[in-house]
Amino acid sequence: MSENIKFNKVSPFCCFGGKETECFESIPILVRNYADIRSHIEDAKVNGKKEWYESSQEAIWSGPYRHHLLKRKEYVQHILKNYAAKNTINSLLDLGCGDGANFKWLKNYAENLYGSDYNIARLVRAKNRNIAKEVVLADVTDYAANEGAFDVIFFNHVLEHIPDDTKALSEVHRVLKKGGICILGIPNEGAFWWQLAYKLQPNSLKTTDHVHFYTIKSISEKIKAAGFTIKEIKRLGWGIPHWDLDSRLRGYKILDDLFEFFGKIFIPNQASSLYFIIEK
């Protein structure tokens, strides 16, 4: 870190304890103790999760779950399009943006797109896309943004990684404007179907970075406790409760589509992904 930055009055972000903050390659470091975050990431790398923290996320669009990810993207685009038709989206935050792999299409729905994450390696790649108005390193459980700063928050498959998910949801509620929406995506890994997958392949628990395994009921209770109103719940993605076999089969679009079709009919609550549209 070699430079300081001042935020202008129109920025949704703020600094702790003063008007300036340190930066890394022009990315503001908006946390109280960056050393703790770096230590956490380094420990995770040593414990077998180096690829998770360093590899490019572009691969997801050509990986085995690309067909499922496209369905998720199309659903989120549908929500944003409908919301934008009735509301001006001045500020959209991709919270937990990683490499910024979603910036290219998210930018179409807001006047100003912002991104944040806690992994500086990923944020450098996100910054270099030159798409988001601002990209910052921040802690979602102690978020350096003004109250009611964002019209829409895209919080996509991040919450399951955060130990204090209650605090994270509370902060999301604080920085979302009144009447704004948060698009919350999470894996449905507390459901019987996907708990079975972990039992069939217990070693997968050693490599996952997930610390929460939600069901519709468990996450709904936390969402409501944070002060949100649930406007819609969307179930997406069905497959085989075996991680290796599931990834191989769902790499074929026809099988991914068939699993989706029959899953909705016969095991609707065993979807692999959940999206909650929640409003402040």
Backbone bond lengths (Angstrom), bond angles and torsions (degrees), N, CA, C in turn:
res aa  C-N    CA-C-N  psi(-1)  N-CA   C-N-CA  omega(-1)  CA-C   N-CA-C  phi
1 M - - - 1.464 - - 1.518 109.12 -
2 S 1.299 115.66 126.26 1.455 117.51 -171.12 1.522 114.12 -138.06
3 E 1.284 118.34 6.62 1.451 119.04 -177.82 1.523 110.31 -146.10
4 N 1.316 114.97 161.93 1.452 121.26 175.86 1.523 109.53 -115.33
5 I 1.307 116.38 158.55 1.450 120.58 -179.78 1.517 109.64 -140.43
6 K 1.302 116.65 147.08 1.457 122.79 172.19 1.524 108.53 -112.51
7 F 1.318 116.63 136.52 1.453 120.01 176.30 1.514 109.66 -87.20
8 N 1.345 115.67 141.16 1.459 118.18 175.96 1.523 109.83 -81.29
9 K 1.296 115.94 173.40 1.461 120.86 -172.08 1.521 113.38 -67.79
10 V 1.337 117.23 -21.69 1.462 118.99 -177.32 1.528 112.34 -91.88
11 S 1.318 118.66 -6.60 1.462 120.81 178.80 1.522 109.94 -69.18
12 P 1.332 117.47 139.56 1.466 119.64 176.72 1.527 112.45 -75.01
13 F 1.329 116.79 -14.73 1.453 121.16 -175.93 1.525 111.55 -91.65
14 C 1.313 114.76 158.89 1.459 120.72 178.52 1.523 109.00 -142.31
15 C 1.317 116.03 168.32 1.456 121.58 -177.30 1.525 110.15 -109.45
16 F 1.317 115.43 151.99 1.451 120.10 176.24 1.533 110.00 -84.58
17 G 1.314 115.79 124.01 1.457 120.54 170.65 1.507 115.86 71.74
18 G 1.311 119.43 21.15 1.457 119.35 178.26 1.506 112.16 165.91
19 K 1.321 116.30 -175.79 1.449 121.99 -175.37 1.523 113.07 -99.41
20 E 1.321 117.40 -2.28 1.455 120.75 -179.51 1.524 110.09 -127.73
21 T 1.331 116.06 155.29 1.458 120.87 175.75 1.515 109.28 -143.65
22 E 1.318 116.74 157.38 1.459 121.19 178.51 1.525 110.29 -78.04
23 C 1.321 115.21 157.94 1.458 121.49 -179.24 1.525 110.75 -132.13
24 F 1.308 114.66 160.01 1.458 121.96 170.20 1.525 106.71 -128.46
25 E 1.318 117.16 116.58 1.464 122.07 -176.80 1.533 111.00 49.50
26 S 1.316 115.64 47.11 1.475 124.76 177.84 1.527 113.46 68.54
27 I 1.322 117.70 13.58 1.466 121.07 176.19 1.528 108.32 -102.00
28 P 1.324 118.26 115.28 1.470 120.63 -179.75 1.529 111.86 -61.75
29 I 1.320 116.52 136.83 1.463 123.44 177.93 1.527 107.02 -100.50
30 L 1.320 116.99 96.33 1.466 121.47 -171.75 1.525 111.49 -104.60
31 V 1.318 115.85 58.68 1.468 121.47 177.31 1.517 108.40 -133.42
32 R 1.314 115.20 158.04 1.471 119.73 -179.36 1.526 112.08 -76.77
33 N 1.341 117.04 -33.54 1.463 119.85 -177.28 1.524 109.08 -141.39
34 Y 1.322 115.06 89.91 1.460 119.87 -177.73 1.528 111.77 -68.61
35 A 1.325 116.98 -27.68 1.466 120.61 -179.67 1.525 111.28 -60.23
36 D 1.330 117.50 -37.98 1.462 120.99 179.10 1.526 111.22 -64.20
37 I 1.328 116.53 -40.10 1.460 120.72 179.93 1.522 110.29 -66.27
38 R 1.323 116.68 -45.58 1.462 119.82 178.56 1.527 111.23 -60.71
39 S 1.327 116.35 -39.87 1.464 120.62 179.93 1.526 110.98 -64.73
40 H 1.328 116.21 -41.44 1.469 120.83 178.81 1.524 110.76 -60.82
41 I 1.325 116.76 -45.74 1.462 121.14 -178.39 1.527 110.81 -65.76
42 E 1.327 117.42 -43.02 1.459 120.46 179.91 1.524 111.42 -64.33
43 D 1.339 117.24 -39.11 1.463 120.73 177.37 1.527 110.73 -63.51
44 A 1.336 115.93 -41.07 1.461 120.05 179.70 1.530 110.98 -64.43
45 K 1.315 116.82 -38.38 1.466 120.49 178.27 1.522 110.67 -62.95
46 V 1.314 116.15 -43.67 1.468 121.22 179.88 1.527 110.49 -62.69
47 N 1.329 116.04 -33.31 1.464 121.43 -177.20 1.524 113.33 -90.29
48 G 1.320 116.47 28.37 1.458 120.53 170.29 1.512 116.50 92.43
49 K 1.326 118.64 10.14 1.465 120.47 -176.67 1.529 112.35 -116.60
50 K 1.328 116.10 27.35 1.464 120.84 -178.11 1.521 111.27 -61.08
51 E 1.327 116.91 -43.81 1.469 120.19 -178.56 1.522 111.35 -60.79
52 W 1.334 116.60 -37.61 1.457 120.64 -179.22 1.523 111.44 -60.58
53 Y 1.325 116.88 -37.73 1.463 120.96 -175.62 1.525 114.05 -89.71
54 E 1.336 117.95 -15.86 1.455 119.65 -173.49 1.524 115.08 -118.16
55 S 1.330 118.28 -28.70 1.466 119.67 -173.51 1.529 111.84 -70.32
56 S 1.314 115.66 153.18 1.458 121.28 179.12 1.525 110.86 -69.51
57 Q 1.308 116.60 139.16 1.459 120.83 179.22 1.525 112.53 -85.45
58 E 1.317 117.77 -4.00 1.463 120.51 177.66 1.517 111.20 -60.15
59 A 1.331 116.38 -27.49 1.463 120.77 -176.58 1.528 112.75 -63.21
60 I 1.326 117.28 -21.11 1.462 119.31 -177.20 1.528 111.77 -63.20
61 W 1.332 116.91 -27.97 1.472 120.02 -177.17 1.528 112.35 -79.41
62 S 1.323 116.87 -8.16 1.460 120.15 175.64 1.527 111.42 -123.73
63 G 1.330 116.45 3.72 1.458 121.84 -177.79 1.518 112.84 -81.51
64 P 1.339 116.87 -174.45 1.466 121.58 -174.82 1.520 114.64 -64.44
65 Y 1.340 117.55 -23.02 1.462 119.69 -179.08 1.530 112.50 -103.77
66 R 1.339 116.20 22.10 1.467 119.81 -176.26 1.531 112.79 -61.78
67 H 1.316 117.09 -34.39 1.469 119.84 -178.73 1.532 110.52 -70.98
68 H 1.316 115.60 -39.40 1.460 120.28 176.25 1.529 110.78 -66.42
69 L 1.330 116.91 -42.61 1.460 120.60 -179.88 1.522 111.36 -62.94
70 L 1.313 116.81 -34.99 1.461 120.08 177.27 1.525 110.81 -65.13
71 K 1.330 117.11 -38.66 1.464 120.75 176.73 1.528 110.40 -62.84
72 R 1.334 116.38 -40.99 1.462 120.06 177.70 1.518 110.62 -63.44
73 K 1.311 116.37 -45.35 1.464 121.25 179.32 1.525 110.77 -59.75
74 E 1.317 117.47 -45.41 1.462 121.30 -178.77 1.522 111.61 -63.20
75 Y 1.327 116.15 -37.35 1.463 119.15 177.90 1.524 110.99 -66.01
76 V 1.327 117.11 -45.90 1.470 120.71 179.81 1.526 110.27 -62.97
77 Q 1.313 117.75 -39.86 1.461 120.97 177.47 1.524 110.90 -61.82
78 H 1.318 116.33 -39.12 1.467 121.31 177.15 1.528 110.97 -60.79
79 I 1.326 116.39 -44.84 1.465 121.05 178.98 1.528 110.66 -63.64
80 L 1.316 117.53 -46.08 1.458 121.45 -178.59 1.527 111.65 -64.95
81 K 1.311 116.14 -40.38 1.471 120.18 179.78 1.523 110.49 -62.56
82 N 1.328 116.74 -44.45 1.468 120.69 -179.60 1.523 111.22 -67.14
83 Y 1.324 116.59 -39.62 1.466 119.38 -179.96 1.524 110.39 -68.69
84 A 1.334 116.20 -42.07 1.467 120.61 -178.89 1.521 112.38 -66.68
85 A 1.341 117.08 -24.28 1.463 120.65 179.18 1.529 111.60 -68.69
86 K 1.330 116.64 -22.40 1.466 121.04 -176.99 1.527 112.87 -114.90
87 N 1.330 116.63 -14.53 1.465 120.92 -175.18 1.527 110.28 -138.40
88 T 1.305 116.44 145.95 1.461 120.68 172.64 1.528 108.99 -80.91
89 I 1.329 116.06 122.88 1.464 120.11 177.15 1.520 107.03 -97.45
90 N 1.311 115.49 92.48 1.460 119.93 178.66 1.522 110.88 -76.28
91 S 1.328 116.49 -39.24 1.466 120.52 -176.18 1.521 110.47 -133.41
92 L 1.334 115.91 122.23 1.457 122.87 178.13 1.524 107.38 -121.47
93 L 1.308 117.05 125.02 1.463 122.78 -179.23 1.521 110.44 -106.90
94 D 1.334 115.89 123.59 1.458 121.96 169.22 1.521 105.92 -91.11
95 L 1.321 115.97 98.56 1.460 123.01 -172.01 1.529 109.24 -91.37
96 G 1.338 115.51 111.34 1.457 120.16 -170.67 1.515 108.73 86.83
97 C 1.329 115.52 47.22 1.466 121.72 -170.18 1.516 113.78 -73.23
98 G 1.350 118.08 -16.73 1.454 119.77 -178.33 1.516 111.27 58.85
99 D 1.333 116.08 -129.12 1.459 122.34 -179.32 1.524 112.92 -75.69
100 G 1.331 116.95 -3.04 1.465 119.44 -174.78 1.517 112.31 78.79
101 A 1.327 116.88 27.96 1.460 121.47 -176.55 1.527 112.90 -63.64
102 N 1.337 116.59 -19.95 1.466 120.14 -179.87 1.530 113.09 -101.03
103 F 1.326 117.83 -1.24 1.466 121.03 -175.90 1.528 112.18 -58.81
104 K 1.317 116.23 -41.33 1.466 120.41 -171.01 1.524 112.66 -57.59
105 W 1.337 116.55 -38.99 1.473 118.17 -179.21 1.516 112.55 -96.28
106 L 1.331 118.01 -25.69 1.462 120.21 177.50 1.534 111.54 -65.10
107 K 1.337 116.50 -33.14 1.469 120.40 -175.69 1.526 112.42 -62.17
108 N 1.333 116.97 -20.30 1.464 120.59 -177.32 1.524 113.64 -72.25
109 Y 1.341 116.92 -9.94 1.460 119.75 -173.01 1.526 114.03 -113.02
110 A 1.325 117.09 1.79 1.468 119.05 -176.00 1.522 110.71 -142.33
111 E 1.311 115.11 151.48 1.458 119.77 174.37 1.529 110.64 -69.98
112 N 1.328 116.13 -35.35 1.463 121.11 -179.85 1.526 109.84 -135.67
113 L 1.319 116.10 123.27 1.460 122.15 178.50 1.516 109.28 -105.81
114 Y 1.341 116.32 133.60 1.458 122.38 179.42 1.531 108.63 -124.99
115 G 1.318 115.42 153.21 1.456 120.24 177.85 1.509 111.75 -138.23
116 S 1.327 116.77 146.52 1.462 120.55 174.04 1.519 110.13 -147.56
117 D 1.307 114.39 153.42 1.456 122.37 178.07 1.524 105.80 -158.99
118 Y 1.335 117.97 178.12 1.463 119.66 177.18 1.521 111.83 -114.77
119 N 1.338 116.52 3.45 1.457 122.28 -179.20 1.525 108.96 -105.62
120 I 1.318 117.21 106.99 1.465 121.28 -173.40 1.525 111.80 -64.53
121 A 1.331 118.40 -32.33 1.463 120.84 179.85 1.524 110.57 -61.97
122 R 1.316 116.11 -42.56 1.463 120.27 178.43 1.528 110.97 -71.44
123 L 1.315 116.80 -37.92 1.465 120.32 -178.10 1.522 112.36 -65.09
124 V 1.326 117.26 -33.71 1.463 119.82 176.61 1.525 109.57 -60.95
125 R 1.324 116.95 -42.66 1.467 119.89 178.72 1.525 110.82 -67.30
126 A 1.341 116.60 -38.43 1.463 120.17 177.83 1.526 110.74 -63.99
127 K 1.317 116.19 -43.04 1.466 121.46 179.92 1.523 110.79 -61.71
128 N 1.331 116.20 -40.35 1.458 121.32 -175.51 1.525 113.20 -71.28
129 R 1.302 117.82 -8.46 1.468 120.18 174.36 1.536 111.21 -72.04
130 N 1.329 115.88 -22.81 1.473 121.02 -179.76 1.524 112.06 56.85
131 I 1.328 115.55 43.04 1.464 121.33 179.20 1.526 111.22 -113.59
132 A 1.325 117.23 -50.93 1.465 121.15 -178.29 1.529 110.32 -73.77
133 K 1.315 115.37 146.28 1.468 120.15 178.31 1.517 110.90 -65.60
134 E 1.339 116.88 -41.70 1.459 121.88 176.21 1.518 109.31 -141.67
135 V 1.325 115.85 141.63 1.458 122.89 173.96 1.518 106.58 -127.20
136 V 1.331 116.88 126.62 1.459 120.48 -175.75 1.522 110.82 -133.97
137 L 1.322 115.13 155.32 1.458 120.98 171.43 1.525 107.25 -93.36
138 A 1.327 117.09 122.21 1.463 121.37 -175.82 1.517 110.78 -148.68
139 D 1.303 114.80 160.96 1.469 123.60 179.87 1.519 108.01 -106.18
140 V 1.329 117.01 116.31 1.458 120.59 -175.26 1.526 112.75 -64.98
141 T 1.330 117.76 -19.53 1.463 119.69 178.73 1.524 112.60 -87.41
142 D 1.328 116.09 -5.15 1.472 121.98 178.73 1.528 105.41 -152.65
143 Y 1.328 115.35 68.93 1.457 121.16 -161.42 1.520 112.76 -85.12
144 A 1.321 114.62 128.55 1.462 121.13 -175.21 1.527 111.23 -86.82
145 A 1.323 115.72 66.93 1.464 121.53 176.67 1.511 108.50 -142.66
146 N 1.320 115.07 156.37 1.453 120.49 -178.98 1.520 111.40 -73.07
147 E 1.311 115.54 153.83 1.458 121.15 178.20 1.526 109.82 -62.06
148 G 1.337 115.74 133.76 1.457 120.35 179.34 1.516 113.63 66.10
149 A 1.326 117.56 30.06 1.467 121.17 -172.91 1.523 114.14 -76.41
150 F 1.340 117.92 -25.04 1.462 120.03 -170.78 1.527 111.76 -122.08
151 D 1.327 114.43 139.55 1.462 120.79 177.10 1.525 111.30 -76.68
152 V 1.323 115.47 -39.88 1.469 122.19 -178.71 1.523 108.08 -137.79
153 I 1.325 115.70 137.96 1.470 121.42 174.44 1.526 108.73 -122.25
154 F 1.316 115.33 125.02 1.460 122.54 175.86 1.526 106.64 -99.90
155 F 1.328 115.64 108.09 1.471 122.71 -172.38 1.524 106.25 -118.30
156 N 1.315 115.26 81.42 1.460 121.33 -162.84 1.526 113.47 -105.06
157 H 1.335 116.27 109.12 1.456 123.30 177.08 1.529 111.34 50.27
158 V 1.318 114.71 53.64 1.459 123.85 179.37 1.528 110.80 -124.07
159 L 1.319 116.81 -40.23 1.461 121.77 -171.50 1.521 112.84 -57.73
160 E 1.332 117.05 -34.35 1.466 120.93 -178.17 1.526 112.61 -65.71
161 H 1.344 117.04 -13.80 1.466 122.05 179.59 1.531 112.99 -92.86
162 I 1.322 117.72 -9.66 1.463 121.90 -169.95 1.528 110.38 -101.03
163 P 1.335 118.22 115.64 1.469 119.78 -178.60 1.534 113.30 -53.49
164 D 1.327 117.58 -49.53 1.466 120.53 -179.40 1.522 109.54 -93.54
165 D 1.327 115.50 72.33 1.468 119.96 -177.69 1.524 112.02 -67.90
166 T 1.321 117.51 -27.51 1.462 120.85 177.38 1.521 110.65 -63.50
167 K 1.329 116.64 -45.69 1.461 121.15 178.14 1.521 110.79 -65.44
168 A 1.323 116.84 -38.97 1.463 120.85 179.24 1.525 111.07 -60.73
169 L 1.317 117.18 -45.73 1.464 120.56 179.23 1.528 111.15 -65.32
170 S 1.324 115.91 -36.06 1.463 120.20 177.40 1.526 111.15 -62.99
171 E 1.330 117.20 -41.53 1.458 121.72 178.88 1.525 111.49 -68.57
172 V 1.323 116.82 -38.89 1.462 120.35 176.35 1.526 110.07 -60.64
173 H 1.320 116.19 -42.17 1.459 120.99 177.77 1.528 110.41 -62.15
174 R 1.312 117.33 -40.77 1.465 120.87 -178.07 1.522 112.48 -64.99
175 V 1.331 117.40 -43.63 1.468 120.12 -173.64 1.530 113.13 -87.76
176 L 1.330 117.00 -5.53 1.464 120.67 175.65 1.526 108.88 -86.18
177 K 1.320 116.22 139.01 1.458 118.99 -179.37 1.525 110.42 -73.05
178 K 1.316 116.53 157.81 1.459 121.98 176.58 1.523 108.99 -61.71
179 G 1.323 116.83 127.28 1.454 121.35 -177.37 1.514 113.83 87.00
180 G 1.343 116.52 -6.37 1.455 120.44 177.44 1.519 111.29 -78.14
181 I 1.330 116.06 167.60 1.465 120.01 -179.85 1.524 111.01 -122.42
182 C 1.309 114.24 149.11 1.454 122.29 170.01 1.524 107.18 -113.50
183 I 1.314 116.61 128.58 1.466 122.25 174.61 1.518 106.24 -96.84
184 L 1.316 116.17 102.98 1.464 122.89 -174.32 1.523 109.99 -102.56
185 G 1.327 116.17 115.14 1.456 121.02 176.16 1.516 110.30 -108.83
186 I 1.328 116.29 133.93 1.464 121.29 179.38 1.530 109.62 -144.56
187 P 1.333 117.67 154.43 1.468 119.43 171.06 1.529 109.76 -74.92
188 N 1.313 115.11 148.52 1.466 121.89 -179.28 1.531 109.78 -94.64
189 E 1.333 116.30 47.81 1.460 120.33 -168.60 1.520 114.54 -80.10
190 G 1.325 117.56 -4.28 1.457 119.43 173.46 1.513 112.06 -83.69
191 A 1.330 116.34 -12.18 1.463 121.41 179.56 1.531 110.27 -67.69
192 F 1.315 115.28 151.91 1.460 121.60 -177.50 1.521 112.68 -51.57
193 W 1.314 117.57 -45.02 1.462 123.38 -174.95 1.528 112.14 -57.11
194 W 1.347 115.48 -43.43 1.466 119.62 -175.14 1.523 112.39 -90.76
195 Q 1.323 117.27 -21.04 1.458 119.81 168.01 1.535 109.81 -66.48
196 L 1.330 115.82 -34.75 1.462 120.56 175.72 1.528 110.44 -62.98
197 A 1.332 116.46 -38.99 1.470 120.11 178.24 1.523 110.77 -60.28
198 Y 1.329 117.11 -40.71 1.468 120.40 178.31 1.533 111.13 -67.86
199 K 1.324 116.88 -34.50 1.461 119.98 179.13 1.523 111.19 -70.47
200 L 1.339 116.51 -35.95 1.455 120.36 178.67 1.521 111.97 -73.00
201 Q 1.334 116.45 -28.02 1.461 121.44 177.74 1.528 109.57 -131.89
202 P 1.328 117.40 72.63 1.467 120.99 -175.22 1.522 114.22 -60.60
203 N 1.335 118.46 -24.85 1.461 120.19 179.56 1.527 112.16 -65.82
204 S 1.322 117.29 -19.92 1.465 120.53 179.91 1.529 111.21 -65.20
205 L 1.333 116.31 -23.78 1.472 119.75 177.28 1.529 111.79 -68.39
206 K 1.346 116.66 -21.29 1.462 120.18 -179.19 1.523 111.84 -79.43
207 T 1.321 116.23 -23.10 1.465 119.42 -176.76 1.527 112.94 -102.99
208 T 1.319 118.16 -19.07 1.459 119.27 179.85 1.520 111.06 -71.84
209 D 1.320 115.47 148.56 1.458 121.35 176.69 1.530 110.36 -99.85
210 H 1.316 116.45 8.55 1.457 120.78 -179.62 1.528 110.80 -77.59
211 V 1.321 115.71 137.44 1.461 120.59 177.26 1.526 111.23 -117.29
212 H 1.335 117.03 -7.08 1.459 122.29 176.51 1.525 108.70 -128.79
213 F 1.325 115.98 144.59 1.453 122.57 -179.82 1.531 106.93 -129.01
214 Y 1.332 114.30 90.84 1.463 120.68 -168.36 1.530 113.39 -82.79
215 T 1.325 113.57 152.88 1.462 122.60 163.32 1.525 106.59 -116.02
216 I 1.314 117.06 169.24 1.463 120.22 178.05 1.524 110.09 -57.88
217 K 1.316 116.15 -41.92 1.459 120.71 -177.60 1.533 111.36 -67.13
218 S 1.321 117.35 -47.02 1.465 119.52 -174.83 1.520 112.25 -66.76
219 I 1.332 117.71 -41.49 1.459 119.03 -179.16 1.525 111.04 -75.48
220 S 1.318 117.84 -32.05 1.466 120.33 177.81 1.522 110.83 -60.82
221 E 1.321 116.50 -40.28 1.469 120.61 179.06 1.529 110.60 -62.94
222 K 1.325 117.35 -41.29 1.472 120.87 -179.63 1.531 111.18 -69.54
223 I 1.309 116.92 -38.55 1.465 121.46 178.82 1.523 110.22 -61.83
224 K 1.319 116.79 -46.67 1.466 121.34 -179.10 1.530 110.87 -67.44
225 A 1.320 116.83 -37.46 1.465 120.55 179.46 1.523 111.42 -64.61
226 A 1.332 117.22 -27.77 1.467 121.33 178.81 1.525 112.11 -78.63
227 G 1.330 117.18 -7.59 1.454 120.72 176.94 1.508 115.17 104.15
228 F 1.321 117.62 4.45 1.463 121.50 -178.72 1.528 112.03 -85.85
229 T 1.322 114.47 157.02 1.463 122.54 168.39 1.521 107.64 -106.37
230 I 1.322 117.22 129.55 1.459 121.15 178.66 1.530 108.43 -84.27
231 K 1.336 115.31 118.12 1.462 120.79 -178.59 1.529 112.32 -93.12
232 E 1.339 115.70 -29.77 1.468 119.02 -176.19 1.522 109.13 -162.00
233 I 1.332 115.61 145.60 1.463 121.85 173.00 1.523 107.57 -124.94
234 K 1.312 116.33 127.29 1.467 121.74 -179.55 1.518 109.83 -119.41
235 R 1.323 116.18 127.71 1.463 121.79 175.59 1.526 108.40 -99.51
236 L 1.322 116.31 132.78 1.464 120.84 -177.44 1.528 110.71 -141.11
237 G 1.317 115.97 135.29 1.455 120.44 171.59 1.517 114.07 88.04
238 W 1.308 116.30 116.96 1.459 121.58 173.46 1.520 108.10 -129.13
239 G 1.319 116.18 152.66 1.455 118.76 -177.81 1.504 112.43 -163.62
240 I 1.326 115.22 -156.49 1.465 123.72 -177.68 1.524 108.84 -98.74
241 P 1.346 119.19 131.94 1.473 120.96 -177.81 1.529 113.35 -75.20
242 H 1.314 114.56 56.72 1.466 122.57 175.71 1.522 104.70 -153.21
243 W 1.342 117.69 114.96 1.457 120.66 -168.49 1.520 113.19 -58.69
244 D 1.321 118.55 -45.95 1.464 120.71 -178.13 1.528 111.30 -65.47
245 L 1.326 116.09 -49.14 1.460 120.62 -178.83 1.527 111.09 -64.84
246 D 1.315 115.65 -40.12 1.467 120.51 -179.56 1.530 111.23 -60.78
247 S 1.327 116.97 -45.47 1.463 120.13 -177.97 1.529 111.34 -66.97
248 R 1.308 116.91 -34.55 1.466 119.59 179.72 1.527 111.02 -69.73
249 L 1.317 116.54 -46.27 1.458 120.08 -176.33 1.523 112.35 -70.00
250 R 1.328 116.30 -39.95 1.469 118.63 -175.89 1.525 112.89 -78.58
251 G 1.321 116.01 -1.33 1.459 120.08 170.67 1.516 112.31 -70.50
252 Y 1.347 116.02 -15.84 1.462 121.39 175.84 1.526 108.50 -97.34
253 K 1.317 116.65 122.29 1.457 120.81 -174.77 1.524 112.52 -57.77
254 I 1.324 117.12 -40.96 1.460 119.59 -177.88 1.531 111.29 -61.92
255 L 1.338 116.99 -36.37 1.463 119.84 179.03 1.520 110.96 -75.04
256 D 1.334 117.14 -40.04 1.459 119.99 176.95 1.523 110.32 -60.08
257 D 1.326 116.68 -40.67 1.465 121.30 178.83 1.531 111.66 -67.85
258 L 1.326 116.35 -38.97 1.467 119.90 179.25 1.527 110.92 -67.40
259 F 1.328 116.87 -43.50 1.468 119.98 176.40 1.528 110.24 -58.76
260 E 1.324 116.35 -41.03 1.470 121.20 179.44 1.528 110.77 -62.74
261 F 1.317 116.18 -45.25 1.467 121.81 -177.05 1.526 111.17 -63.24
262 F 1.329 116.26 -52.25 1.462 119.38 -176.51 1.529 112.04 -76.19
263 G 1.316 117.17 -31.49 1.458 119.94 178.58 1.521 112.42 -62.12
264 K 1.330 116.89 -41.73 1.465 121.02 178.61 1.525 111.37 -60.14
265 I 1.326 116.28 -32.63 1.467 121.02 -176.75 1.522 112.21 -82.42
266 F 1.332 116.25 -47.97 1.460 119.98 -168.53 1.539 114.73 -99.82
267 I 1.325 118.51 -32.45 1.476 119.95 -179.81 1.540 109.62 -136.23
268 P 1.316 116.76 61.90 1.475 120.18 -172.76 1.525 114.45 -58.59
269 N 1.320 118.14 -30.68 1.466 120.06 -177.12 1.526 113.61 -88.40
270 Q 1.339 116.63 4.81 1.462 120.37 -179.26 1.533 111.96 -106.87
271 A 1.317 117.12 23.52 1.467 121.08 176.45 1.517 110.17 -60.68
272 S 1.325 116.62 154.88 1.465 119.41 -179.58 1.524 112.50 -82.46
273 S 1.339 117.65 -25.38 1.464 121.47 -178.64 1.513 110.70 -128.72
274 L 1.340 115.00 146.45 1.454 121.92 175.37 1.519 109.11 -125.26
275 Y 1.321 115.80 140.77 1.471 120.69 170.57 1.517 109.18 -123.43
276 F 1.321 113.78 129.96 1.456 121.61 176.97 1.537 108.01 -113.48
277 I 1.312 116.11 125.58 1.458 120.81 172.12 1.528 105.60 -97.17
278 I 1.321 115.79 110.86 1.457 120.20 -172.99 1.514 109.93 -121.53
279 E 1.321 115.43 144.57 1.472 121.27 -172.53 1.510 110.28 -124.36
280 K 1.337 114.50 144.53 1.453 120.73 176.31 1.529 108.89 -90.58
